[in-house]
Amino acid sequence: MNKKRRQYTREYKVEAVRLVTEGGQSTAQVARDLDIGANVLQRWKKQFTEDPAHSFPGQGRLKPDDEELRKLRLENARLRQERDIF
């Protein structure tokens, strides 16, 4: 039986992290209450703490800095190909 991977909205993740950071509950307790893994909640907490404004960008989306880096790498590869043609 295939277990479908659950997806959570940004708002859900932020609220879960808030329960741990401001709610006075342990990570393990909040994880049990929400029926998610404690390691998942700990990872969300770390991501949110490192960059609250750009954490959890969503499926297929990148943080602005990562998106810029991706575009620059693509442009670099294109310019190398053009250079190699000449």
NORPERA-V24288 format. One record per residue. N is the residue number from 1. RES is the residue in one letter. OMEGA is omega in degrees with one decimal (999 if undefined). D_FIRST is the distance of its C-alpha to the first C-alpha in Angstrom with 1 decimal. Layout:
# NORPERA-V24288
n:N res:RES omega:OMEGA d_first:D_FIRST
n:N res:RES omega:OMEGA d_first:D_FIRST
This chain:
# NORPERA-V24288
n:1 res:M omega:179.1 d_first:0.0
n:2 res:N omega:177.6 d_first:3.8
n:3 res:K omega:-178.5 d_first:6.4
n:4 res:K omega:179.7 d_first:9.4
n:5 res:R omega:-179.7 d_first:12.6
n:6 res:R omega:177.2 d_first:15.2
n:7 res:Q omega:-176.9 d_first:18.7
n:8 res:Y omega:178.0 d_first:21.9
n:9 res:T omega:176.8 d_first:25.3
n:10 res:R omega:-178.8 d_first:28.3
n:11 res:E omega:179.3 d_first:29.9
n:12 res:Y omega:-179.2 d_first:27.1
n:13 res:K omega:179.8 d_first:27.2
n:14 res:V omega:179.3 d_first:31.0
n:15 res:E omega:177.8 d_first:31.0
n:16 res:A omega:178.3 d_first:28.7
n:17 res:V omega:179.7 d_first:31.0
n:18 res:R omega:178.3 d_first:34.0
n:19 res:L omega:179.5 d_first:32.9
n:20 res:V omega:-172.8 d_first:33.0
n:21 res:T omega:-175.7 d_first:36.1
n:22 res:E omega:-174.3 d_first:38.2
n:23 res:G omega:178.7 d_first:36.7
n:24 res:G omega:178.3 d_first:37.6
n:25 res:Q omega:179.3 d_first:34.2
n:26 res:S omega:177.0 d_first:32.5
n:27 res:T omega:-178.7 d_first:29.6
n:28 res:A omega:-178.8 d_first:27.5
n:29 res:Q omega:178.8 d_first:28.6
n:30 res:V omega:179.3 d_first:27.8
n:31 res:A omega:177.7 d_first:24.4
n:32 res:R omega:-179.1 d_first:23.6
n:33 res:D omega:-178.1 d_first:25.2
n:34 res:L omega:-179.0 d_first:23.2
n:35 res:D omega:173.7 d_first:19.9
n:36 res:I omega:179.1 d_first:19.7
n:37 res:G omega:178.3 d_first:20.1
n:38 res:A omega:179.1 d_first:23.8
n:39 res:N omega:177.1 d_first:23.7
n:40 res:V omega:-180.0 d_first:22.5
n:41 res:L omega:178.0 d_first:25.4
n:42 res:Q omega:178.0 d_first:27.8
n:43 res:R omega:177.2 d_first:27.0
n:44 res:W omega:179.8 d_first:27.6
n:45 res:K omega:179.8 d_first:30.8
n:46 res:K omega:179.8 d_first:32.0
n:47 res:Q omega:-178.4 d_first:31.4
n:48 res:F omega:-180.0 d_first:33.2
n:49 res:T omega:-177.9 d_first:36.0
n:50 res:E omega:-176.1 d_first:36.7
n:51 res:D omega:-174.9 d_first:36.9
n:52 res:P omega:-175.6 d_first:36.7
n:53 res:A omega:-174.7 d_first:37.9
n:54 res:H omega:179.2 d_first:35.4
n:55 res:S omega:178.1 d_first:32.4
n:56 res:F omega:-177.1 d_first:29.0
n:57 res:P omega:179.2 d_first:30.3
n:58 res:G omega:-176.0 d_first:27.1
n:59 res:Q omega:177.5 d_first:24.6
n:60 res:G omega:179.5 d_first:26.6
n:61 res:R omega:179.1 d_first:29.8
n:62 res:L omega:172.1 d_first:31.9
n:63 res:K omega:-177.8 d_first:34.5
n:64 res:P omega:-179.8 d_first:38.0
n:65 res:D omega:179.2 d_first:39.0
n:66 res:D omega:178.1 d_first:35.9
n:67 res:E omega:178.0 d_first:36.4
n:68 res:E omega:178.3 d_first:40.0
n:69 res:L omega:178.5 d_first:39.2
n:70 res:R omega:-180.0 d_first:36.8
n:71 res:K omega:179.9 d_first:39.5
n:72 res:L omega:177.9 d_first:42.2
n:73 res:R omega:177.2 d_first:40.2
n:74 res:L omega:178.8 d_first:39.7
n:75 res:E omega:178.1 d_first:43.4
n:76 res:N omega:179.3 d_first:44.3
n:77 res:A omega:179.5 d_first:42.4
n:78 res:R omega:-179.3 d_first:44.1
n:79 res:L omega:176.6 d_first:47.5
n:80 res:R omega:178.4 d_first:47.1
n:81 res:Q omega:178.8 d_first:46.3
n:82 res:E omega:179.8 d_first:49.4
n:83 res:R omega:-178.0 d_first:51.5
n:84 res:D omega:178.4 d_first:50.4
n:85 res:I omega:-179.1 d_first:51.4
n:86 res:F omega:999 d_first:54.9
